[in-house]
Amino acid sequence: MTVFARILLCLLGVLSVSISKHAGAQGLDQLTQLRDARNFRWSSGNADWKHSNVDFVPILPGKTLTLADIKGSGSIRRIWMTVLPSEPGYSRLMTLRIYWDGEKDPSVQCPIGDFFGVGHGLDEIVNSIPVRVSAEGRARSCSWIMPFRKSARVTVTNDGSLATWGFYYQVDGEYSKVSADTPYFHAMYRQEFPCRPGNYVVADIKGRGHYVGTVLSTRSTADGWWGEGNDYFFVDGEQTPSLRGTGFEDYFGEAWALRKTNGPYAGCSVFEGGFPGARSTCYRWHIPDPISFRKGLRVEFQHMGVGVGPKGDDRNDVERPDEFSSVGFWYQIEPHAPFPPIPAGPDRMPFDYRHFVDAEDLKIAPPATGKTAVVKINGLHHDKQLEWSGAQDGSELVLPFTVPSTGTYQVMVLVTKRWDGALGRFYIDDKAYGERISFFNPDFTPLQEIALELGSLEAGPHTLRLKCVGKPAEAEPGRWFGVDGFIVQPLRPVPK
């Protein structure tokens, strides 16, 4: 064996040991080391655990539920929850807060959906290392390690307008010794609807620690691609960021626009497309590459993309007034500065449900084929919806609405999908919006938001038209549509 070969084998051996130790620190090797700890669990399980299986609790509007109130030293190692919703967008209307060691201001403050990697109040799948969302987006769990020295308090507040009757949860962890130099876990929600001039700030942190993750949600508000903005990390008071990105999708591990993906450290849980009004959510976990800071860290994103430049030319570096919302995740040792107040529940939503139009309350003409009926089903928004069954291709269900003033609007339709759902296409007046939509799902799935493209509407009466355009091959016999209602959302003004 040559000297070079011996050196190479030695280096490979050292590298193998290094990789093994790194993997073992986060993986199965730790199970060979017994821990001096005692486990705890706080849950919604019924106090009469021998005889009752009613293991959920309600949260009335405006009320706060304490999930855990832990005394002692230790760490939270798992949070799981699932919700039986009675309100669309519930996951952005319910606020998670966590307080360490008796602090007055929470170190975690964000909507539960965004905390678990999905924005806009939607239910979507996430499969990543620290966060998992399953059961069609309705079961949420995380494995972030959250240490504390004296106490930990975990709460959820219902900031919506309807009661959440079925809230299930588990908070798991262990009592153990926590050293004085162990940092605390933080997560902070922010939003700008729409973005103000200048970069969007995810977090502005003072103290020592490391940054471990970003969840960023967007809603485009103009023609053209919005995702050309770079990420910037200003470390320890830098005027010029030492960490500068090459584009929005690049930071989240994608390229050449976005698509729905799930990865251990990065992914895109929501992507409706590139049309004006489309929504997206991306996540990035800096677990293999935490960003260290000693004095502070400022995390910014440009809201920049394709648009019309000052000379009327098409450019890809135009600052755009899209809507951004985010959660920044980090660990730090020193007490954090109080977070900015979180917006009221309805103000976090891309669509304002305070202006929801119930389809079952509208006076409509009978469709050319099939029949309509108002059906009451517990768990639906306001417990009723308009159903159209027996539809044939080309037939239309016509829903009237009125806008008070001329402007740019986006229509969002709240629908139900089930086993015999048909294919439909939406029109506003005589203009088609988007591609055909499938109302098929093997299970009964209510509260599904269908966001149409932004468009200009004149003041006065209009019609939202649902045309039957076919039937999915996998659907059961029958052509069925369920429409709960819709929102006609005006474009929010750009702040000066």
Secondary structure as UniProt FT lines:
FT   HELIX           3..26
FT   HELIX           28..32
FT   STRAND          38..43
FT   TURN            49..51
FT   STRAND          57..59
FT   TURN            61..62
FT   STRAND          64..71
FT   STRAND          74..84
FT   TURN            88..89
FT   HELIX           90..93
FT   STRAND          94..100
FT   TURN            101..102
FT   STRAND          108..111
FT   HELIX           112..115
FT   TURN            116..117
FT   TURN            120..121
FT   STRAND          126..127
FT   STRAND          131..134
FT   TURN            135..138
FT   STRAND          139..142
FT   STRAND          146..148
FT   STRAND          151..158
FT   STRAND          164..175
FT   TURN            180..181
FT   STRAND          184..192
FT   STRAND          200..206
FT   STRAND          209..219
FT   TURN            227..228
FT   STRAND          231..235
FT   TURN            236..237
FT   STRAND          243..244
FT   HELIX           248..251
FT   TURN            252..253
FT   STRAND          266..271
FT   TURN            276..277
FT   STRAND          279..285
FT   STRAND          291..293
FT   STRAND          296..301
FT   STRAND          304..308
FT   TURN            310..311
FT   STRAND          314..319
FT   STRAND          323..332
FT   HELIX           345..348
FT   HELIX           353..355
FT   STRAND          357..358
FT   HELIX           359..361
FT   STRAND          371..376
FT   TURN            378..379
FT   HELIX           381..383
FT   STRAND          384..389
FT   TURN            393..394
FT   STRAND          396..403
FT   STRAND          407..418
FT   TURN            419..420
FT   STRAND          423..428
FT   TURN            429..430
FT   STRAND          431..438
FT   STRAND          445..451
FT   STRAND          455..457
FT   STRAND          460..470
FT   TURN            473..474
FT   STRAND          480..490
//
